[in-house]
């Protein structure tokens, strides 16, 4: 037996892992995982050795972790984002406990679940390796903070990883036996790689090691894992496994791992769109209204405060030329019921202003301008190409009031209108009125039950022709009911993707993904993403069509 093997064996014996127990655990593990996971062919030493190497090679990840620290913080601490990313496991994240021990075990479990999900993906590509390391760094930071160890800069936590790397080479036996114990209580999970459970085990083990190390640092002044602590290491890890079985049983399956894994990678890759101003805008309007009524006008200084006041003036014409004092007096006289209505009105208006602000600061060739008159019957936002001067207005009329559409036609006779199916009988072949296949009522009732019938009525865009603004509007008009149904959880993400692909082809998959992630910001921003996405995709089709025409000439 090598010196390393003797050390591992000695530590195993110290932890109460006798050779008899080891043989029984190994045999039990072999029976459970059968031919799906052969313990004899699983090199625990190599598995831990690779982890130890990654802990030594941290110079590349440190600047990345500092730069992206806010992503980890929001993924685990912003409840709305966290519940969206980890939806099947949301109960795991909502249970944090009250004591120091409960809180530490909770953060270990949360990170173990996240790492477990990554281990179940086809491969850690691109940023995936950094994410895995970042997850453990986040866990270590939270444990250190809970124990009372101050870490000045997020990436400073990595100095402790170097200390753990040496310990990993001495606990091969312990890890192998803990792996056997984990499989014995979780049992083998069909259609999920056994490495998923292995990753759960090693992340738990890392978390417990950090916990012990930081407790030693608090008590003795230096981070270390003394030999006397290995008994506690084994006991704490087994207790944690048992706790995790109770909360994860039935949740670990291929579908949940794939779903959460895709959203995790999208979050850390920046594919999930989060307009910070928009997120703050969801609650800002309430606090701002309180400050306004209390005449604390200085609290409304700044960009969001400006948007709030502009939204009030645009949504309530009587206040358009009013001073802050006059606006404060106006709201101070309102009843709670009236205030609720005004708050909803101002909130919706704020979202429109924030969409305009976002569009004008995203660095592309398009700018956006809200109509000065919010009752403008044709569209909400005008998109302008700053290079060509081209303007795009989209008019969507979801209504069964034909007079409303007639007035819009008279006022803007050259602007095409996309209306719901109630308008078809009334306007017939009018070239300026196109109708979707949906009634105003159906827009509110797209469900799993009628999805197949409704999606079969969707008309694909003809990308062999140059795409007009009217065709863009029609695409948005067709797809918006499905977006609303998804936001209200009446259809699945797969249904939404099917509808997008039906109209936009395979490129609709990427738009469905962005719409799915965009629901974090509510229906208004989802509409904005849909409109922008369709414009982008159809402009690409237009460019392709023009090239085809030139080739034919």
C-alpha positions in Angstrom: 0.0 0.0 0.0 1.3 3.4 -0.9 2.0 6.1 1.7 -1.1 8.0 0.4 -3.2 4.9 0.7 -2.0 4.3 4.2 -2.9 7.9 5.2 -6.4 7.5 3.6 -6.9 4.2 5.3 -5.8 5.6 8.6 -8.2 8.5 8.3 -10.9 6.2 7.4 -10.3 4.1 10.5 -10.1 7.2 12.6 -13.6 8.1 11.3 -14.9 4.7 12.3 -14.8 3.3 8.8 -13.6 -0.2 9.5 -12.6 -2.5 6.7 -15.6 -4.7 7.5 -17.9 -1.7 7.2 -16.1 -0.7 4.0 -16.7 -4.1 2.4 -20.4 -4.1 3.3 -20.9 -0.5 2.0 -19.1 -1.2 -1.2 -21.1 -4.4 -1.8 -24.3 -2.5 -1.0 -23.4 0.2 -3.4 -22.6 -2.3 -6.1 -26.0 -3.9 -5.7 -27.8 -0.6 -5.9 -26.2 1.0 -8.9 -25.7 -2.3 -10.7 -24.1 -2.0 -14.1 -25.1 1.7 -14.4 -22.3 2.7 -12.0 -19.5 0.3 -11.4 -17.7 1.3 -8.2 -14.7 -0.7 -9.1 -14.3 1.4 -12.3 -15.0 4.6 -10.5 -11.7 6.0 -9.5 -12.5 8.1 -6.4 -8.8 9.1 -6.0 -8.8 10.5 -9.6 -12.1 12.2 -9.1 -10.9 14.1 -6.0 -7.5 14.6 -7.5 -9.1 16.5 -10.4 -11.0 18.6 -8.0 -7.8 19.3 -6.0 -6.1 20.5 -9.2 -8.9 22.9 -10.0 -8.6 24.3 -6.5 -4.9 25.1 -7.2 -5.5 26.7 -10.6 -7.6 29.6 -9.6 -5.9 32.7 -11.0 -8.1 32.7 -14.1 -11.4 32.4 -12.2 -10.7 35.1 -9.6 -11.2 38.2 -11.8 -14.2 36.4 -13.5 -15.8 35.8 -10.1 -15.3 39.4 -8.9 -16.9 40.6 -12.2 -19.8 38.2 -12.0 -20.3 38.1 -8.2 -23.6 39.9 -8.6 -25.0 37.1 -10.8 -24.4 34.6 -8.0 -25.9 37.0 -5.4 -29.0 37.6 -7.4 -29.4 33.9 -8.4 -29.6 32.9 -4.8 -30.9 36.0 -3.0 -33.4 37.6 -5.5 -36.4 35.5 -4.8 -38.1 36.2 -8.2 -35.0 35.2 -10.2 -34.1 32.3 -7.9 -37.6 30.8 -8.1 -37.5 31.2 -11.9 -34.2 29.5 -12.3 -34.6 26.7 -9.8 -38.4 26.3 -10.1 -38.7 22.5 -9.5 -36.4 22.9 -6.4 -37.9 26.2 -5.1 -38.9 24.6 -1.8 -35.3 23.7 -1.2 -34.3 27.3 -1.5 -37.2 28.7 0.5 -36.2 26.8 3.7 -33.3 28.6 5.3 -33.7 27.7 9.0 -33.2 29.9 12.0 -30.0 28.6 13.7 -26.4 29.0 12.4 -26.3 25.2 11.7 -29.6 25.2 9.8 -28.6 28.2 7.7 -25.2 26.7 6.8 -26.7 23.4 5.9 -29.3 25.2 3.8 -26.7 27.1 1.7 -24.7 23.9 1.3 -27.8 22.1 0.0 -28.6 24.9 -2.4 -25.2 24.9 -4.0 -25.1 21.1 -4.0 -28.3 21.1 -6.0 -27.0 23.7 -8.4 -23.7 21.7 -8.9 -25.7 18.5 -9.2 -27.8 20.0 -12.0 -24.6 21.1 -13.9 -23.2 17.6 -13.5 -26.3 16.2 -15.2 -25.9 18.3 -18.3 -24.2 16.8 -21.4 -21.0 18.6 -20.6 -19.7 21.7 -18.9 -19.0 23.9 -21.9 -17.7 27.4 -22.0 -18.4 29.3 -18.8 -19.7 26.1 -17.1 -16.4 25.2 -15.5 -16.2 28.7 -14.0 -19.8 28.5 -12.8 -19.1 25.3 -10.9 -16.1 26.8 -9.1 -18.1 30.1 -8.6 -20.9 28.1 -6.9 -18.5 26.6 -4.4 -16.9 30.0 -3.8 -20.3 31.5 -3.2 -21.0 28.7 -0.7 -17.7 29.3 1.1 -18.4 33.0 1.3 -21.8 32.4 2.9 -20.5 29.9 5.4 -17.6 32.2 6.3 -20.1 35.0 6.9 -22.4 32.9 9.0 -19.5 31.7 11.2 -18.2 35.2 11.5 -15.1 35.2 9.3 -14.8 38.5 7.4 -13.9 38.3 3.7 -13.1 41.7 2.2 -13.3 40.9 -1.5 -15.3 38.0 -3.0 -12.3 36.5 -4.8 -10.3 36.5 -1.5 -12.2 33.3 -0.6 -10.1 31.3 -3.1 -7.1 31.3 -0.8 -9.0 28.8 1.3 -9.5 26.5 -1.7 -5.7 26.0 -1.9 -5.8 24.7 1.6 -8.6 22.3 0.8 -6.8 20.9 -2.2 -4.2 19.2 0.0 -6.9 17.7 2.2 -8.7 16.1 -0.7 -5.7 13.8 -1.4 -6.1 12.3 2.1 -9.9 11.5 2.1 -10.3 9.2 -0.8 -11.5 6.4 1.4 -13.9 8.6 3.2 -15.3 10.0 0.0 -15.8 6.5 -1.5 -17.7 5.3 1.6 -19.8 8.5 1.8 -20.6 7.9 -1.9 -21.8 4.4 -1.1 -23.9 5.8 1.8 -25.4 8.4 -0.5 -26.5 5.8 -3.1 -27.8 3.6 -0.4 -30.3 6.2 0.9 -31.1 7.9 -2.4 -31.3 4.6 -4.3 -30.5 4.6 -8.0 -32.4 7.2 -9.9 -33.4 6.0 -13.4 -32.3 7.9 -16.5 -30.0 10.2 -14.5 -26.2 9.9 -14.6 -24.8 8.5 -11.3 -22.3 11.4 -11.5 -25.2 13.6 -10.4 -25.2 12.0 -7.0 -21.4 11.9 -7.0 -21.4 15.7 -7.5 -24.0 16.1 -4.7 -21.7 14.1 -2.4 -18.5 16.0 -3.2 -20.2 19.4 -2.9 -21.7 18.5 0.4 -18.2 17.3 1.5 -16.6 20.5 0.4 -19.3 22.5 2.3 -18.7 20.6 5.5 -14.9 21.0 5.2 -15.3 24.7 4.8 -17.7 24.8 7.8 -15.1 22.9 10.0 -12.3 25.0 8.7 -14.0 28.3 9.4 -15.0 27.2 12.9 -11.4 26.3 13.5 -10.4 29.8 12.2 -12.8 31.4 14.6 -11.6 29.3 17.5 -7.9 29.0 16.9 -7.1 31.8 14.5 -6.2 29.8 11.4 -8.2 27.8 8.8 -7.4 24.0 9.1 -9.1 20.6 9.2 -7.6 18.8 12.2 -7.6 15.0 12.3 -10.0 15.0 15.3 -12.6 16.7 13.1 -13.0 13.7 10.7 -15.5 12.0 12.9 -17.6 15.1 12.8 -17.0 15.4 9.1 -18.5 11.9 8.4 -21.4 12.4 10.8 -22.3 15.9 9.5 -22.2 14.8 5.9 -24.4 11.7 6.5 -26.9 13.9 8.4 -26.9 16.3 5.5 -27.5 13.5 3.0 -30.4 12.2 5.0 -31.9 15.7 5.2 -31.5 16.1 1.4 -33.2 12.8 0.7 -36.3 14.1 2.5 -36.5 17.3 0.5 -35.2 16.1 -2.9 -36.9 12.8 -3.2 -39.0 12.7 -6.3 -37.4 15.9 -7.7 -34.2 14.6 -9.1 -35.0 13.5 -12.6 -33.7 14.1 -16.1 -36.5 16.6 -17.0 -35.9 18.8 -13.9 -32.1 18.7 -14.3 -32.3 19.7 -18.0 -34.8 22.5 -17.3 -32.9 24.0 -14.4 -29.5 23.5 -16.1 -30.6 25.4 -19.2 -31.8 28.3 -17.2 -28.7 28.3 -15.0 -26.4 28.5 -17.9 -28.6 31.1 -19.6 -28.4 33.2 -16.5 -24.6 33.1 -16.2 -24.2 33.5 -19.9 -26.3 36.7 -19.9 -29.1 35.2 -22.0 -31.7 35.9 -19.4 -32.7 39.5 -19.9 -33.0 41.4 -16.7 -33.6 45.1 -17.0 -32.6 46.2 -13.5 -34.5 49.5 -13.8 -37.6 47.5 -14.8 -37.2 45.1 -11.9 -36.9 48.0 -9.5 -39.8 49.7 -11.2 -42.1 46.9 -10.1 -41.9 48.1 -6.5 -40.5 51.6 -6.9 -43.8 53.2 -7.8 -45.4 52.2 -4.5 -42.5 53.7 -2.4 -42.3 56.8 -4.7 -46.0 57.5 -4.3 -45.6 57.4 -0.5 -42.8 59.9 -0.7 -44.8 62.1 -3.0 -47.8 62.2 -0.7 -45.5 62.9 2.2 -43.9 65.7 0.1 -40.5 64.2 0.5 -39.7 65.4 -3.0 -35.9 65.1 -2.5 -36.4 61.3 -2.4 -37.6 61.4 -6.0 -34.4 62.8 -7.4 -32.6 60.5 -9.9 -33.4 58.6 -13.1 -36.2 56.5 -11.7 -37.8 59.4 -9.9 -37.8 61.3 -13.2 -39.5 58.4 -14.9 -42.0 58.2 -12.1 -43.0 61.8 -12.4 -43.1 61.7 -16.2 -45.4 58.6 -16.0 -47.8 60.4 -13.7 -48.0 63.4 -16.1 -48.4 61.3 -19.2 -51.1 59.0 -17.7 -53.1 61.7 -16.0 -53.6 64.6 -18.5 -54.9 67.0 -15.8 -51.5 66.8 -14.1 -49.4 67.4 -17.3 -48.3 70.9 -16.3 -48.5 70.5 -12.5 -45.8 71.1 -10.0 -44.7 68.5 -7.6 -46.6 70.3 -4.8 -49.8 70.2 -6.9 -49.3 66.6 -7.7 -48.8 65.7 -4.1 -52.0 67.5 -3.1 -53.9 65.7 -5.9 -53.0 62.3 -4.6 -53.3 63.2 -0.9 -57.1 63.7 -1.4 -57.7 60.3 -3.0 -59.3 57.3 -1.2 -57.4 53.9 -0.9 -59.5 52.4 -3.7 -58.8 55.4 -6.0 -55.1 55.2 -5.1 -55.0 51.5 -6.1 -56.2 52.4 -9.6 -53.8 55.3 -10.0 -50.9 53.1 -8.8 -51.7 50.4 -11.4 -52.0 53.2 -14.1 -48.6 54.7 -13.2 -46.9 51.3 -12.9 -48.0 50.4 -16.5 -46.8 53.8 -17.7 -43.5 53.4 -16.0 -42.9 50.1 -17.8 -43.4 51.9 -21.1 -41.0 54.6 -20.2 -38.4 52.0 -19.0 -38.8 50.0 -22.3 -38.1 53.3 -24.2 -35.1 54.0 -22.0 -33.8 50.5 -22.4 -34.2 50.6 -26.2 -32.3 53.9 -26.5 -29.4 52.6 -24.4 -28.8 49.1 -25.7 -26.2 50.1 -28.4 -28.0 48.9 -31.5 -29.2 51.0 -34.5 -32.8 51.3 -33.3 -34.2 54.0 -31.1 -37.7 54.2 -29.5 -40.0 57.0 -28.8 -43.3 56.9 -26.9 -46.1 58.9 -28.4 -46.6 62.1 -26.5 -50.3 61.3 -26.4 -50.8 58.1 -24.5 -54.3 57.8 -26.1 -52.7 57.6 -29.5 -54.8 55.0 -31.3 -52.2 53.6 -33.6 -49.3 52.3 -31.5 -47.5 52.6 -28.2 -43.9 52.9 -29.4 -42.3 54.1 -32.7 -39.0 52.3 -33.5 -36.6 54.3 -35.7 -33.5 53.0 -37.5 -31.0 55.8 -36.7 -29.0 55.0 -39.8 -31.7 54.7 -42.4 -34.5 56.8 -40.8 -36.9 53.9 -41.3 -39.8 53.9 -38.8 -41.9 51.0 -37.6 -45.2 51.3 -35.9 -47.2 48.3 -34.8 -51.0 48.6 -34.3 -52.7 45.8 -32.4 -56.4 46.0 -31.7 -57.6 43.3 -29.4 -61.2 44.3 -29.2 -64.8 43.5 -30.3 -65.6 47.2 -30.6 -65.7 47.9 -34.4 -66.2 51.6 -33.8 -62.8 51.8 -32.1 -61.2 50.3 -35.3 -63.2 52.5 -37.6 -62.0 55.6 -35.8 -58.4 54.4 -36.0 -58.8 53.9 -39.8 -60.2 57.3 -40.4 -57.5 59.0 -38.4 -54.6 57.0 -39.8 -55.9 55.6 -43.2 -52.4 54.6 -44.3 -51.5 52.6 -41.2 -52.4 48.8 -41.4 -54.3 47.4 -38.4 -54.2 43.9 -37.1 -57.4 43.1 -35.3 -58.9 40.0 -33.6 -61.3 37.8 -35.6 -64.4 39.7 -34.7 -63.4 42.4 -37.2 -63.3 40.0 -40.2 -67.1 40.0 -40.8 -67.3 43.8 -40.4 -64.3 44.9 -42.5 -64.2 42.0 -45.0 -61.5 42.6 -47.7 -60.4 46.1 -46.5 -56.7 46.0 -47.4 -55.8 48.1 -44.3 -57.4 45.7 -41.8 -56.0 42.2 -41.4 -57.4 39.8 -38.8 -55.8 37.0 -36.8 -57.5 33.7 -36.4 -58.3 34.5 -32.8 -61.3 36.1 -31.2 -60.9 38.6 -28.5 -62.3 36.0 -26.1 -59.8 33.3 -27.3 -56.9 35.6 -26.6 -57.8 35.3 -22.9 -58.3 31.6 -23.0 -55.4 29.9 -24.8 -54.9 26.7 -22.7 -53.3 23.3 -22.9 -56.7 21.9 -23.9 -57.3 24.1 -27.0 -53.6 24.7 -27.8 -53.3 22.2 -30.6 -56.4 23.6 -32.4 -55.2 27.2 -32.1 -51.6 26.6 -33.0 -52.7 24.8 -36.2 -54.3 28.1 -37.3 -51.1 30.0 -37.1 -49.7 31.2 -40.4 -45.9 30.8 -41.0 -44.1 33.9 -42.3 -43.0 33.6 -46.0 -39.3 34.3 -45.7 -38.9 34.1 -49.5 -40.6 37.5 -49.8 -39.4 40.8 -48.4 -41.0 41.2 -45.0 -43.2 44.3 -44.5 -44.0 46.1 -41.3 -47.6 44.8 -41.6 -46.4 41.2 -41.7 -44.3 41.9 -38.6 -47.4 43.2 -36.8 -49.4 40.1 -37.9 -46.7 37.8 -36.5 -46.8 39.6 -33.2 -50.6 39.6 -33.2 -50.6 35.8 -33.8 -48.1 35.1 -31.1 -49.0 37.5 -28.3 -52.0 35.3 -27.1 -49.5 32.4 -26.6 -47.1 34.6 -24.7 -50.0 35.7 -22.4 -51.0 32.1 -21.9 -47.5 31.2 -20.9 -47.1 34.1 -18.5 -50.3 33.0 -16.8 -49.1 29.4 -16.8 -51.9 28.0 -18.9 -49.5 26.5 -21.4 -46.0 25.1 -21.1 -42.8 26.5 -22.3 -42.7 23.7 -25.0 -46.1 24.9 -26.2 -44.8 28.5 -26.4 -41.8 27.3 -28.4 -44.0 25.3 -30.8 -46.1 28.4 -31.5 -43.0 30.5 -32.2 -41.5 27.8 -34.5 -44.8 27.5 -36.3 -44.7 31.2 -37.3 -41.0 32.1 -37.4 -39.4 28.7 -38.2 -36.5 27.4 -36.3 -35.3 30.9 -35.4 -38.4 31.1 -33.2 -36.7 28.8 -30.7 -34.3 31.5 -29.7 -37.1 34.1 -29.4 -39.2 31.7 -27.3 -36.2 31.3 -25.0 -35.9 35.1 -24.5 -39.6 35.5 -24.1 -39.5 32.7 -21.5 -36.8 34.5 -19.6 -38.3 37.9 -20.1 -41.4 37.0 -18.1 -39.3 37.9 -15.0 -40.2 41.5 -16.0 -43.9 41.1 -16.5 -46.2 41.2 -19.5 -45.2 44.7 -20.8 -41.6 43.7 -21.1 -42.6 40.4 -22.6 -44.5 42.3 -25.2 -41.4 44.4 -25.9 -39.2 41.4 -26.2 -41.7 39.8 -28.6 -41.9 42.9 -30.8 -38.1 43.4 -30.8 -37.6 39.7 -31.5 -40.0 39.6 -34.4 -38.5 42.8 -35.9 -35.0 41.4 -35.6 -35.9 38.0 -37.1 -38.0 39.4 -39.9 -35.4 42.0 -40.8 -33.0 39.1 -41.1 -35.5 37.4 -43.5 -35.8 40.7 -45.5 -32.0 40.9 -45.9 -31.9 37.3 -47.0 -34.8 37.9 -49.5 -33.0 40.9 -51.0 -29.8 38.9 -51.5 -31.9 36.2 -53.3 -33.4 38.8 -55.6 -29.9 40.2 -56.4 -28.6 36.7 -57.2 -31.5 36.1 -59.5 -30.8 39.3 -61.4 
